């Protein structure tokens, strides 16, 4: 059987208070105890561990070398105990200790950051983690980590999940102005096959060794881990590819990118969804964050409708 501890947290608390206040009397005042109770706690601690913690030969008791060493360890233990107490308070108040959200990196992040700012301003103790994945990697991460909710482009799961549709997400087919496709008119898909297609790779493990075919079916493909790097490659003229309109607007406005003239379709719209599990009721923090996120997304959608891209 495990051996019982030879000290208590209260005894360590008294030891810490004595050293911080500079005296037994100061510790008694801080802890709202009579001096004899403080002295008794120290005596019990010394007897329990079999080591003298204070040198009482002088005018004022001072820590021995053993006492100084034990105090350092005691303060670490007290700090951990306070964290445990804080966690108990969080759980008692109904707040989850942690909240994990998985987001497809193609969706606008600003509404989520706005929601995060409001959440943080309320001093809620829940620790938030936002993971960015792409395509099937979103659902894989959501399931693997048992995240509370995700924002993904599709919902095909046989009914175990439920989704709330978000604002439409428009994709545009673009290239740099100096790219051969930029000046061409009335292009066909076959005409694109002679050029390099830039894509953001599916982050799921299923496509780590067997990459997904490009949307346009081209054979010359360069894959990137994120849209930031892909955007830089597009501006550098490495190839052509699809970009979320919200990430390409500035480049389109200043002429760093142009929309390719493909009559078969140079725009594509997704309806992202905020997705949770049907058999799980969101915790207090998850419910609040989803509420804030939806409000922020809806607000952004209204602003976008008032100020359309010319």
SENUFI-187224 format. One record per residue (C-alpha): y, z, x; residue in three letters. Coordinates in steps of 0.5 Angstrom, whole numbers, plus 500, padded with zeros to 3 digits. Last residue first. Example, Ala and Ser with C-alpha at 12.3 -4.5 7.8 and 13.67 -1.06 7.14 Angstrom:
# residues 2
498514527SER 491516525ALA 
This chain:
# residues 310
591385466UNK 587391467UNK 588395460UNK 593401460UNK 592404453UNK 584403453UNK 584406460UNK 587412457UNK 583413451UNK 577412456UNK 579417461UNK 580422455UNK 573421453UNK 570422460UNK 574429460UNK 572431454UNK 565429455UNK 565433462UNK 568439459UNK 563440454UNK 557438459UNK 560444463UNK 560449458UNK 553447455UNK 551447463UNK 554454464UNK 551457458UNK 544455458UNK 542448455UNK 536449450UNK 530445453UNK 525441449UNK 529435448UNK 531435455UNK 538433457UNK 542426458UNK 549424459UNK 549416458UNK 551410461UNK 553404457UNK 552398461UNK 556392461UNK 556386466UNK 561381468UNK 560374472UNK 556371467UNK 553364466UNK 559361467UNK 560364474UNK 567363477UNK 566369482UNK 571375481UNK 576376487UNK 576381492UNK 582383497UNK 587380493UNK 591386491UNK 589387484UNK 582385485UNK 581390491UNK 585396487UNK 580394481UNK 574394485UNK 571401484UNK 573402476UNK 570395475UNK 563397478UNK 561392483UNK 556386483UNK 555382489UNK 557377495UNK 556376502UNK 559379509UNK 566377507UNK 569383510UNK 571385503UNK 564385501UNK 562389506UNK 567395505UNK 565395498UNK 558395500UNK 559401504UNK 563405498UNK 558403493UNK 552407496UNK 546406500UNK 546399502UNK 541393501UNK 542386504UNK 539380500UNK 537373502UNK 532372496UNK 537371490UNK 534373484UNK 541375480UNK 539382479UNK 536383486UNK 529384486UNK 527392487UNK 525394494UNK 518395496UNK 517401501UNK 523405499UNK 522403492UNK 518408489UNK 521413492UNK 527412488UNK 534411491UNK 535404488UNK 538400493UNK 546398493UNK 546390493UNK 549385497UNK 547378496UNK 547373502UNK 549366500UNK 544360499UNK 541363493UNK 548363489UNK 548355488UNK 542356484UNK 545361479UNK 550356477UNK 557355479UNK 563352475UNK 568353480UNK 568354488UNK 574358491UNK 571365492UNK 564362493UNK 565360500UNK 568367502UNK 575367504UNK 577371498UNK 572376499UNK 567376494UNK 566379487UNK 561379480UNK 564384476UNK 561391473UNK 563394466UNK 561401465UNK 562403457UNK 564410455UNK 559415454UNK 553415450UNK 549422449UNK 542422451UNK 536425449UNK 529426453UNK 522427452UNK 522421447UNK 518416450UNK 522416457UNK 527410457UNK 534412457UNK 538408462UNK 545408466UNK 544415468UNK 548421468UNK 544427469UNK 542434466UNK 540441467UNK 536439474UNK 529440474UNK 529438482UNK 523433481UNK 525431474UNK 532430475UNK 531427482UNK 526422479UNK 531420473UNK 537419478UNK 532415483UNK 531410478UNK 538407479UNK 542410484UNK 542418486UNK 548422487UNK 547430487UNK 552435484UNK 551442485UNK 554448481UNK 554455483UNK 555459477UNK 560465477UNK 565462472UNK 572463475UNK 575459469UNK 579455474UNK 572453477UNK 570450470UNK 577446469UNK 576443476UNK 569441475UNK 571438469UNK 576434473UNK 571432478UNK 567429473UNK 572425470UNK 574422477UNK 567420478UNK 566414475UNK 559411474UNK 555407480UNK 553413484UNK 548415478UNK 549423477UNK 544428478UNK 547435475UNK 545442478UNK 547449475UNK 546455479UNK 546463477UNK 546461470UNK 551465466UNK 548469460UNK 552475461UNK 546479464UNK 544473468UNK 551474472UNK 551481472UNK 544481475UNK 546476480UNK 552480482UNK 548486483UNK 543482488UNK 550480492UNK 552487492UNK 545489495UNK 545484500UNK 552486502UNK 549493502UNK 543491507UNK 548488512UNK 552494512UNK 546498513UNK 544494519UNK 551495522UNK 551502521UNK 544503524UNK 546501531UNK 553505530UNK 548511528UNK 543510534UNK 549510539UNK 552516536UNK 557516531UNK 563521531UNK 564528528UNK 570531529UNK 572537533UNK 567535538UNK 559537538UNK 558534531UNK 555527534UNK 553523528UNK 547519526UNK 541523529UNK 535520528UNK 528522524UNK 529516519UNK 529521513UNK 532527516UNK 538523518UNK 539520511UNK 538527508UNK 543530512UNK 548524511UNK 547525503UNK 548533504UNK 554532508UNK 557527502UNK 554532497UNK 558538500UNK 564534500UNK 565534493UNK 564527490UNK 569521488UNK 566516492UNK 573515496UNK 575522496UNK 568524499UNK 569519504UNK 575521506UNK 573529507UNK 567526511UNK 572523515UNK 574516518UNK 575513511UNK 571507514UNK 566511518UNK 565516512UNK 564510507UNK 559507511UNK 555513511UNK 556514504UNK 553507502UNK 547508506UNK 545514503UNK 546511496UNK 542505498UNK 536510499UNK 533512506UNK 526513508UNK 523507504UNK 516508501UNK 510505505UNK 507499502UNK 500500500UNK 
